[in-house]
Amino acid sequence: MTEHAASPRRGDNPAAHAPAPQHVVETMTGAQSLIRSLEAVGADTVFGIPGGAILPAYDPLMDSVKVRHILVRHEQGAGHAATGYAQATGRVGVCMATSGPGATNLVTPIADAYMDSVPVVAITGQVASKAIGTDAFQEADICGITMPITKHNYLVTDPAEIPRVIAEAFHIAATGRPGPVLVDIAKDALQATTTFRWPVETSLPGYRPVTKPHAKQIREAAKMLVGAKRPVLYVGGGVIKAQATAELRILAELTGAPVVTTLMALGAFPDSHPQHLGMPGMHGTVPAVTALQKADLLFTLGARFDDRVTGKLDSFAPYAKVVHADIDPAEIGKNRPADVPIVGDAREVLADLIVAVQAEFDAGHKGDYTEWWQKLDEWKKTYPLGYEPAPAGELSPQQVIERIGRIVGPDAIYAAGVGQHQMWSSQFIRFEKPATWLNSGGAGTMGYAVPAAMGAKAGRPEAVVWAIDGDGCFQMTNQELVTCALNGIPIKVAVINNGSLGMVRQWQTLFYNQRYSNTVLHAGPGHDGVEPPEQGGTRIPDFVKLSEAMGCVGLRCERPEDLDAVIEQAMAIDDRPVVIDFIVHQDAMVWPMVAAGTSNDEIQFAKGVRPDFGDDLD
C-alpha cells in the first residue's frame, strides 16, 4: 500500500519540510512577521475572512508568493476547510479570523478538530492589548472559550514573540497526538514594529510526546497475540495519522488475525482484504461488532474505546483481555482498563510488534485461529451488508452512494456530513487507501462535508474529491460552493435528498412512535412529513437553481435508470464544482444498528431481526 509522498509523518516538525531557512534578522511590523513565520514553517494555504482586529495581517499577506489565502464565506467554513486540508494531506491546516464573532465562529470546527485529533492552527485577531478585558467592540476571550478544545493556545501581545509562537504552534499541532492550536494576536502587536528573527529557538519543557514504545510491553503484547484463540486487531484513526497503514497490513498478514477499522480508520486496512471484518460500532457490520463481543483479546491500535463503538460499556467485549497502544497516555485505561498498556507512535509500535511476533514464531509459538475464522467467515456469509430496495421507480440512498463509490473508485477522496448518509457512505463505499475518507467522527458536526471537501481539494488538487451530504447538512454550509467556484476548486457534491433530517427521523420512527416533530425540511408547519413534494414540483430550496446561482453546475437525479449517467456526467466536468440533487426514498434506514445505551449484544441486523449466533458464547 502506498503512502502519500508529500505527507510528513505525525511527529515530524512541519518546519522541517520547508526549505531550510537562512538565519534572518529584519525589522518589520508584527503583521509582516506573522506572514514571514507562516512561510518559514511551510504553510502554503490559509482559509479565512478579514476583519478589524486581524486586518493588519491581511496587508502583507497580499504580497506573499508562498502563502495562498482562500477567502471563505463563513468562518466555520474556514475551520472545516483547514481540517479537510489536514486530513487529506497530512500537513497542518491553517485558518484565520478576526476577533469577537469571527473567532467564535471558529469554535465548532476547532472542537471538531480536537475530537478527531486533526492538526490545525487557528490564527485570530484580538482587540488592542490595552482594551482587553474592557468589553471593547468585537472583543471575546477566545483563549478562555477554546481552552477545553485545543491542545494549547496563545495570547500574543508582544510582536517579538510572534515567530516563536507560530513555530511552537505548528510543532504542537503536528506532533504527539495531533490537534488544534489557537494563536490569538492583539491588533497593536500586529501593527507595532519588531525585529523578525528566524530560525527561532523553541522551549517546551513540559511537552515531550513519547513515540518509542517500551520493549517489555511490546514483548508482552506479542505473547498475548500469539497465545490468543479469538483475537481482533481493533484499529482506530491513530494508525492513519501515524501513517502506519503499511505496517498494519504486515502485522495483520503475518498473524492472520481479523481486523476491524473504526469510522475514523476507514482506509487504514483495505475493505477488500479477506481479513477485514468491516467497521464496528452503532452502525457497524455484524461480523465486526460480534467479533469484538466474543473476542478473547482486543489488540487496540490508535483507538479510544468510543461509546459509539463500545455500546453499553460494562457489557462490551466481556471475555477479552486488552492490549492498548496509543500516542496519548490519557486514553489508555480511560474507558476500558488495559492489561498491556503501550504508549507510543503507532508506526513505531507496529514496527516493533512485527519483530516481536516474528521472534515468537521463530521460538515455535504461533497462534491458531482456525476455529475463530470458521465462526467469522460464517458470520460474514450470513450477515453481509445490504439494504431493502426502494419502491419501484424511486432511488434508494444506499444505491446512490454505492454507485458513486463504484464509478468514482478508491483513489478519490470522499468527505461526508453527519447522519444517515455518513453511515451509508462508510458502509457502501469501498475504502482501500488511507486519507481517502474524511468525516466528523467525534463531534458529529453537520455541515462538515462541503468545506472539508473544499480544503481537501485545495490541498490535493490532483485528486477527485466528492462530498456526500444530506439535504440538512448541505443547507448549513453550502455557501462555500461560492468559494469553490471563485477559487477554481472543482469539488463534486452529492446531496442525498430525502426531505428530512434523516437520522433524527429514523430515531423518531423507531423510538418516538413515528411522531415526526420538526424533521421535515421541504414543507412548513402543519405538514405531516409523510409524503415528499411531487417529482418536478416546487422544492424549497431548489438545490439545482441554488447551485447554479453559486457558480456550480446543478444536476438532479430522480430515477434509478438515470443514476450512472448522471454520476458520469458529473465526473466529466472538471472546470467548476458540480452538485447533484439525488431525490431518494425517505423511509430508508441505516442497518445494522445498536440502539444508543444498549449492549452490542443487542445488535439488530434489520428492523426486528437480531442475529442468532448459535454458539456457547451467545
C-alpha positions in Angstrom: 0.0 0.0 0.0 1.5 3.3 -1.0 1.6 6.4 1.2 1.2 10.0 0.0 4.7 11.0 -0.7 4.0 14.7 0.1 2.7 14.0 3.6 5.0 14.3 6.6 4.7 11.7 9.3 3.0 12.6 12.5 5.7 13.5 15.0 7.7 15.4 12.4 8.2 19.2 12.8 6.3 20.7 9.8 9.1 23.3 9.5 11.5 20.6 8.6 9.6 20.0 5.4 10.0 23.6 4.2 13.3 24.8 2.6 15.9 25.3 5.3 15.6 29.0 6.3 18.7 31.1 6.4 19.4 33.0 9.6 17.4 36.1 9.1 17.2 39.3 11.3 15.0 42.1 9.9 12.9 45.0 11.1 9.2 44.8 10.2 5.7 45.0 11.6 4.2 42.2 13.7 1.8 41.5 10.8 4.7 41.1 8.4 6.4 38.9 11.0 3.3 36.7 11.2 3.3 36.1 7.4 7.0 35.5 7.2 6.6 33.0 10.1 3.9 31.1 8.2 6.1 31.0 5.2 9.0 29.7 7.3 7.0 26.8 8.8 5.9 25.7 5.3 2.3 26.8 5.4 1.0 27.2 1.8 -2.7 27.7 2.2 -4.8 29.8 4.7 -8.6 29.8 4.8 -10.0 32.9 6.3 -12.0 36.2 6.4 -10.5 39.6 7.2 -12.0 41.9 9.9 -10.9 44.8 12.0 -8.6 43.1 14.5 -6.9 40.8 12.0 -6.8 43.4 9.2 -3.2 44.4 9.7 -2.1 40.8 8.8 -4.0 40.9 5.5 -1.9 43.7 4.1 1.4 41.7 4.0 -0.5 38.6 3.2 -1.3 40.2 -0.2 2.4 40.3 -1.0 3.2 36.7 -0.1 4.1 34.5 -3.0 4.3 31.4 -0.8 1.0 31.5 1.1 -2.3 31.3 -0.8 -5.2 32.8 1.0 -8.7 31.4 0.2 -11.5 33.9 1.1 -14.3 31.8 2.6 -17.9 32.9 3.1 -18.1 32.0 6.8 -15.5 31.3 9.5 -16.9 27.9 10.2 -16.2 27.0 6.6 -12.6 28.2 7.1 -12.1 25.9 10.1 -13.6 22.8 8.4 -11.6 23.6 5.2 -8.4 23.6 7.3 -9.4 20.3 8.8 -10.2 18.7 5.4 -6.8 20.1 4.1 -5.0 18.5 7.1 -6.8 15.1 6.8 -6.2 14.8 3.1 -2.5 16.0 3.1 -1.1 15.1 6.5 0.1 18.7 6.9 -1.1 21.3 9.4 -4.3 23.1 8.2 -4.5 26.9 8.8 -7.5 29.1 9.3 -7.7 32.8 10.1 -10.4 35.1 11.5 -10.9 38.4 13.3 -11.8 39.0 16.9 -15.2 38.5 18.6 -17.8 36.8 16.3 -15.1 35.9 13.7 -13.2 34.0 16.4 -16.3 32.4 18.0 -17.4 31.2 14.6 -14.3 29.0 14.6 -15.3 27.3 17.9 -17.2 24.5 16.2 -14.5 23.5 13.7 -11.9 23.8 16.5 -13.9 21.5 18.7 -14.4 19.2 15.7 -10.6 19.0 15.0 -9.9 18.4 18.7 -12.3 15.5 18.9 -10.8 13.9 15.8 -7.2 14.7 16.6 -6.6 16.9 13.5 -3.6 19.2 13.3 -4.9 22.7 12.8 -3.6 26.2 13.7 -6.3 28.8 14.1 -5.0 32.4 14.0 -7.3 35.1 15.3 -7.0 38.8 15.7 -7.8 40.3 19.1 -8.6 43.9 20.2 -5.7 46.1 21.2 -3.9 44.9 24.3 -4.9 47.9 26.4 -8.6 47.2 25.5 -8.5 43.5 26.5 -10.9 43.0 29.4 -12.9 46.2 28.8 -15.7 44.7 26.7 -14.4 46.5 23.7 -16.1 46.3 20.4 -15.8 42.8 18.9 -13.9 41.5 22.0 -14.2 37.9 23.1 -11.9 35.9 25.3 -11.3 33.3 22.6 -8.4 31.7 24.5 -10.7 31.1 27.5 -13.5 29.9 25.3 -11.3 27.4 23.4 -9.2 26.2 26.3 -11.0 22.9 26.7 -11.0 22.2 22.9 -7.4 23.0 22.0 -4.1 21.2 22.6 -2.7 24.6 23.5 -3.5 28.3 22.9 -1.6 31.6 23.0 -2.5 35.2 23.5 0.3 37.3 21.9 0.6 41.0 22.9 4.4 41.4 22.2 5.2 41.4 18.5 8.7 40.0 19.2 7.0 36.7 20.3 5.2 36.0 17.0 7.9 33.9 15.2 8.4 31.7 18.3 4.7 31.3 18.9 4.0 30.3 15.3 6.8 27.8 15.3 5.6 26.3 18.6 2.0 26.2 17.5 2.8 24.2 14.3 5.1 21.9 16.3 2.4 21.2 19.0 -0.4 20.8 16.4 1.5 18.2 14.4 3.4 16.1 17.0 2.3 13.6 19.5 -1.5 13.2 19.3 -2.3 15.9 16.7 -4.8 18.6 17.5 -5.8 22.3 17.1 -3.7 25.1 18.5 -5.1 28.7 18.7 -2.9 31.8 18.3 -4.7 35.0 19.3 -2.8 38.2 18.4 -3.6 41.6 19.7 -4.1 44.2 17.0 -1.4 46.6 18.3 1.1 43.7 18.3 0.3 43.2 14.6 0.8 47.0 14.0 3.9 47.5 16.1 7.4 47.4 14.7 9.5 44.5 15.7 12.6 42.5 14.9 12.0 39.3 13.0 14.4 36.5 13.7 14.4 33.1 12.1 15.1 30.3 12.9 13.7 30.6 16.4 14.6 28.6 19.4 11.6 26.9 21.0 11.4 25.8 24.6 8.6 23.4 25.5 9.9 21.7 28.6 6.5 20.2 29.5 5.8 18.9 26.1 7.7 15.7 25.2 5.4 13.2 23.5 6.6 9.6 23.9 6.9 8.0 20.4 9.1 4.9 21.1 7.2 2.1 22.9 8.7 0.2 25.8 10.3 -3.0 24.7 8.9 -5.1 27.6 5.4 -4.1 26.8 5.9 -4.9 23.1 7.1 -8.4 24.1 4.1 -9.0 26.4 1.7 -7.9 23.7 3.3 -10.2 21.1 3.0 -13.1 23.5 -0.7 -12.4 24.2 -1.4 -12.1 20.4 0.1 -15.5 19.5 -1.4 -17.1 22.6 -5.0 -15.9 22.0 -7.7 -18.0 20.4 -10.0 -15.3 19.3 -8.0 -12.0 18.8 -9.2 -8.9 17.0 -7.0 -6.1 15.7 -9.1 -3.1 16.8 -7.8 -0.2 14.6 -8.5 3.4 15.2 -7.7 6.7 13.4 -4.4 7.0 15.1 -3.0 4.4 12.6 -3.8 6.7 9.7 -2.4 9.8 11.5 0.9 7.9 12.2 1.0 6.8 8.5 1.3 3.3 9.8 -1.0 1.5 7.4 1.7 -0.4 5.6 3.0 -1.7 9.0 -0.6 -2.6 10.0 -1.0 -4.8 6.9 2.3 -6.5 7.5 1.3 -7.4 11.1 -2.2 -8.5 10.1 -1.0 -10.8 7.3 1.9 -12.1 9.5 -0.5 -13.1 12.3 -3.6 -13.9 10.3 -5.8 -12.1 12.9 -9.0 -10.4 11.9 -9.1 -6.6 11.6 -11.9 -4.1 12.3 -11.4 -0.4 11.5 -13.4 2.3 13.2 -15.2 5.2 11.5 -12.1 7.3 11.7 -9.8 4.5 10.5 -11.6 3.5 7.2 -8.9 3.0 4.6 -6.3 2.1 7.1 -6.8 -1.5 6.0 -8.3 -2.4 2.6 -12.0 -3.1 2.7 -11.4 -5.8 0.1 -8.9 -7.7 2.2 -10.2 -11.1 3.3 -9.1 -10.4 6.9 -11.2 -7.3 7.2 -14.4 -7.6 9.1 -15.6 -4.0 8.5 -16.5 -1.2 10.8 -17.5 -1.8 14.4 -20.0 0.3 16.3 -23.6 1.5 16.4 -24.0 1.0 12.6 -21.1 -1.3 12.1 -21.2 -4.7 10.4 -22.5 -7.7 12.3 -19.2 -9.6 12.0 -17.1 -6.6 13.3 -19.4 -5.9 16.2 -19.8 -9.5 17.2 -16.1 -10.3 16.8 -15.3 -7.7 19.5 -18.0 -9.1 21.7 -16.8 -12.6 21.5 -13.0 -11.9 21.3 -10.6 -13.1 24.0 -8.1 -10.4 23.0 -8.7 -6.8 21.8 -5.4 -5.7 20.2 -6.2 -2.0 20.2 -4.1 0.4 18.0 -4.8 4.1 18.0 -8.4 3.8 19.1 -10.1 5.2 22.1 -13.0 2.9 23.0 -15.5 5.5 21.9 -19.1 5.0 23.2 -20.3 4.6 19.6 -18.0 1.5 19.3 -18.5 0.0 22.8 -22.2 0.5 23.2 -23.1 -0.1 26.9 -19.5 -0.1 28.3 -19.9 -2.6 31.1 -21.1 -5.3 28.6 -18.5 -4.6 25.9 -16.2 -7.4 25.0 -16.8 -9.3 28.2 -14.3 -12.2 27.5 -11.4 -10.1 26.2 -8.1 -9.1 27.6 -6.9 -5.7 26.3 -3.7 -4.6 24.7 -4.0 -0.8 24.2 -1.4 1.1 22.2 -1.8 4.9 21.8 0.3 8.0 21.5 -1.8 9.7 24.2 -1.3 8.1 27.6 -4.5 9.7 28.8 -6.6 7.5 26.5 -5.1 4.2 27.9 -7.4 2.9 30.6 -9.8 5.9 30.3 -12.8 3.8 29.3 -11.6 0.2 29.4 -8.6 -1.0 31.6 -5.7 -2.3 29.6 -3.9 -5.5 30.5 -0.9 -4.4 28.5 -0.7 -0.6 28.0 1.7 0.7 25.3 2.4 4.4 24.9 4.0 5.2 21.6 3.6 6.3 18.0 1.5 3.7 16.1 4.1 3.3 13.3 6.9 2.6 15.8 4.6 0.3 17.9 3.7 -1.7 14.8 7.2 -1.9 13.6 8.4 -3.3 16.9 5.5 -5.6 17.2 6.2 -7.2 13.8 9.7 -8.0 15.0 8.5 -9.3 18.4 5.8 -11.5 16.8 8.3 -12.9 14.3 10.6 -13.8 17.3 7.7 -15.7 18.9 7.1 -17.6 15.6 10.8 -18.4 15.5 10.6 -19.8 19.0 7.8 -22.1 18.0 4.9 -20.0 19.3 2.2 -19.3 16.7 -1.5 -18.6 17.2 -4.0 -21.0 15.8 -7.1 -19.1 14.8 -8.7 -21.8 12.7 -11.9 -22.2 14.7 -12.2 -18.5 15.2 -12.1 -17.9 11.4 -14.7 -20.6 10.9 -17.1 -18.5 13.0 -16.1 -15.2 11.5 -16.5 -16.5 7.9 -19.9 -17.9 8.8 -21.0 -14.5 10.2 -19.6 -12.7 7.1 -21.6 -15.0 4.8 -24.8 -15.0 6.9 -24.9 -11.2 7.8 -23.5 -9.2 4.8 -24.2 -5.5 4.5 -27.2 -4.9 2.3 -30.4 -2.8 2.0 -34.0 -3.1 1.1 -34.7 -1.9 -2.4 -36.7 1.3 -2.8 -40.3 1.3 -4.1 -40.5 0.9 -7.8 -39.2 3.9 -9.7 -37.6 5.5 -6.7 -33.9 5.8 -5.8 -32.6 4.2 -2.6 -29.9 6.3 -0.9 -27.7 3.3 -0.4 -27.8 2.5 -4.1 -26.8 6.1 -5.0 -23.8 6.1 -2.6 -22.8 2.6 -3.7 -22.8 3.5 -7.4 -20.8 6.7 -6.7 -18.1 4.6 -5.0 -18.0 2.1 -7.8 -17.9 4.6 -10.6 -15.6 7.1 -9.0 -13.3 4.5 -7.5 -11.0 4.1 -4.5 -8.4 6.7 -5.5 -10.9 9.6 -4.8 -11.3 11.4 -1.6 -14.8 11.2 0.0 -16.0 13.7 2.6 -19.3 13.1 4.4 -21.6 15.2 6.5 -23.2 13.7 9.6 -26.3 11.4 9.7 -27.7 8.6 7.6 -25.7 9.5 4.5 -22.5 9.4 6.6 -23.2 5.9 7.8 -24.3 4.6 4.3 -21.0 6.1 2.9 -19.0 4.3 5.5 -20.8 1.1 4.6 -21.2 1.1 0.8 -18.1 2.9 -0.5 -15.1 0.6 -0.6 -12.1 2.3 1.1 -8.8 0.8 0.0 -6.3 3.6 0.9 -5.6 5.9 3.8 -6.6 9.6 3.7 -9.5 9.0 1.3 -12.3 9.2 3.9 -13.0 12.5 5.7 -15.8 12.9 8.2 -16.6 14.4 11.6 -16.5 11.4 13.9 -16.2 12.6 17.5 -18.2 15.9 17.3 -20.6 14.8 14.6 -20.8 18.2 13.0 -23.5 18.7 10.5 -22.2 21.0 7.7 -18.7 19.5 7.7 -18.7 17.9 4.2 -18.7 20.8 1.7 -16.0 23.0 3.4 -13.9 19.9 4.3 -14.0 18.7 0.6 -13.0 22.2 -0.4 -10.0 22.1 1.9 -9.1 18.6 0.7 -9.2 19.7 -3.0 -7.2 22.8 -2.2 -4.5 20.6 -0.6 -4.6 17.9 -3.2 -5.8 19.5 -6.4 -4.8 16.4 -8.4 -7.4 14.2 -6.6 -11.0 13.7 -7.4 -13.0 14.9 -4.3 -16.6 14.1 -3.6 -18.7 15.5 -0.7 -21.5 13.1 0.2 -24.0 15.3 2.0 -27.5 15.2 3.3 -30.1 17.9 2.5 -30.0 19.0 6.1 -26.2 19.2 6.3 -26.0 20.8 2.9 -28.1 23.8 4.0 -25.7 24.6 6.8 -22.5 25.4 4.9 -23.3 25.3 1.1 -22.3 28.9 0.8 -18.7 27.7 0.5 -19.6 26.5 -3.0 -19.2 30.2 -3.9 -15.7 30.0 -2.5 -15.0 26.8 -4.6 -16.4 28.4 -7.8 -14.4 31.6 -7.5 -11.1 29.9 -6.5 -11.1 27.1 -9.0 -11.8 24.3 -6.6 -13.9 21.9 -8.6 -15.4 19.5 -6.0 -18.3 17.2 -6.6 -21.3 17.3 -4.2 -23.9 14.5 -3.9 -26.9 15.7 -1.9 -28.8 12.7 -0.6 -32.1 14.4 -0.5 -34.8 12.6 1.5 -36.6 15.8 2.5 -35.8 15.4 6.2 -33.2 15.2 8.9 -32.9 11.5 8.1 -31.1 10.1 11.2 -33.4 12.0 13.6 -36.4 10.8 11.6 -35.1 7.2 11.9 -34.9 7.6 15.7 -38.4 9.1 15.7 -39.6 6.1 13.7 -38.1 3.6 16.0 -38.4 5.2 19.4 -41.0 8.0 19.2 -44.0 6.3 17.6 -43.4 7.9 14.2 -44.1 11.4 15.6 -42.0 13.4 13.2 -41.5 16.6 15.2 -39.5 19.2 13.3 -37.6 16.9 11.0 -39.4 17.7 7.7 -37.2 20.0 5.6 -39.3 20.5 2.5 -42.5 21.9 4.0 -43.7 24.4 6.6 -45.6 24.0 9.9 -48.6 21.6 9.8 -47.1 19.3 7.2 -47.1 15.7 8.5 -43.9 14.8 6.7 -45.3 11.6 5.2 -45.0 12.5 1.5 -42.2 14.4 -0.2 -43.0 17.0 -2.9 -44.2 15.6 -6.1 -41.4 14.9 -8.6 -40.8 18.0 -10.6 -42.9 20.1 -8.2 -41.9 23.0 -6.0 -38.8 22.4 -3.9 -37.7 24.8 -1.2 -34.9 25.3 -1.8 -34.3 24.1 -5.3 -30.8 22.8 -5.0 -30.2 22.8 -8.7 -31.1 26.5 -9.0 -29.2 27.3 -5.8 -26.1 25.6 -7.1 -26.2 27.4 -10.4 -26.6 30.7 -8.6 -23.4 30.0 -6.8 -21.4 29.3 -9.9 -21.7 25.5 -10.0 -23.2 23.0 -12.4 -26.5 21.8 -10.9 -27.9 18.4 -11.8 -30.8 16.3 -10.5 -31.4 12.6 -10.5 -34.8 11.1 -9.5 -34.9 7.7 -11.4 -32.7 4.6 -10.9 -32.2 4.3 -14.7 -30.6 7.7 -14.8 -28.2 7.1 -11.9 -25.0 6.0 -13.6 -25.3 8.5 -16.4 -25.7 11.5 -14.0 -22.7 10.4 -12.0 -20.6 10.0 -15.1 -21.8 13.4 -16.3 -20.5 15.0 -13.1 -17.2 13.2 -13.4 -16.8 14.6 -16.9 -16.9 18.2 -15.6 -13.7 19.4 -14.1 -13.7 23.2 -14.5 -16.2 24.1 -11.8 -18.0 22.5 -8.9 -20.8 20.1 -9.6 -23.8 19.5 -7.3 -26.2 16.6 -7.9 -29.6 16.6 -6.1 -30.4 12.9 -5.6 -34.1 12.6 -4.7 -34.2 9.4 -2.7 -36.7 7.3 -0.8 -37.4 9.0 2.5 -38.1 5.9 4.7 -34.8 4.2 4.2 -32.9 3.3 7.4 -29.4 2.5 8.4 -28.9 -1.1 9.4 -27.3 -2.9 11.3 -28.0 -0.9 14.4 -27.1 -1.0 18.1 -29.6 1.4 19.9 -27.9 4.1 22.0 -27.2 2.9 25.5 -27.7 -0.8 24.9 -25.3 -3.6 24.7 -23.6 -4.6 21.5 -25.1 -8.0 22.1 -28.4 -6.4 21.1 -27.3 -5.6 17.6 -30.1 -5.8 15.0 -29.3 -6.9 11.5 -32.5 -5.3 10.3 -35.6 -3.9 12.0 -36.7 -6.5 14.5 -34.1 -9.0 13.3 -31.4 -9.9 15.9 -28.7 -12.3 14.7 -28.6 -15.8 16.2 -25.0 -16.9 16.5 -25.9 -20.3 18.0 -22.8 -20.8 20.0 -21.8 -21.1 23.6 -20.7 -17.5 23.8 -24.1 -16.2 22.5 
